[in-house]
């Protein structure tokens, strides 16, 4: 599916399964850059279960060391696809 946002924040959730190779993850959509510095919540949250890997193609990504999240700024439109145990993000 295609989405519009200024930035996204990608994170993982705690696994409720015994399989350590997969876990739930989320992609939060924001209308401003650097959403981790704002008190505003996301405009929309996409949630995925049983994800082994998030593949990010053709995007500039910042990894936030104080947490476990990735921030992608300065986007306008992107595509998210779930393919088996992988979530693929393309701009």
Beta strands, then each sheet from edge to edge (+ up, - down):
strand 1: 2-4
strand 2: 7-12
strand 3: 23-30
strand 4: 44-51
strand 5: 53-57
strand 6: 62-63
strand 7: 70-72
strand 8: 77-83
strand 9: 86-90
sheet 1: 1+ 8- 9+ 5+
sheet 2: 4+ 3- 2+ 7- 6+
end
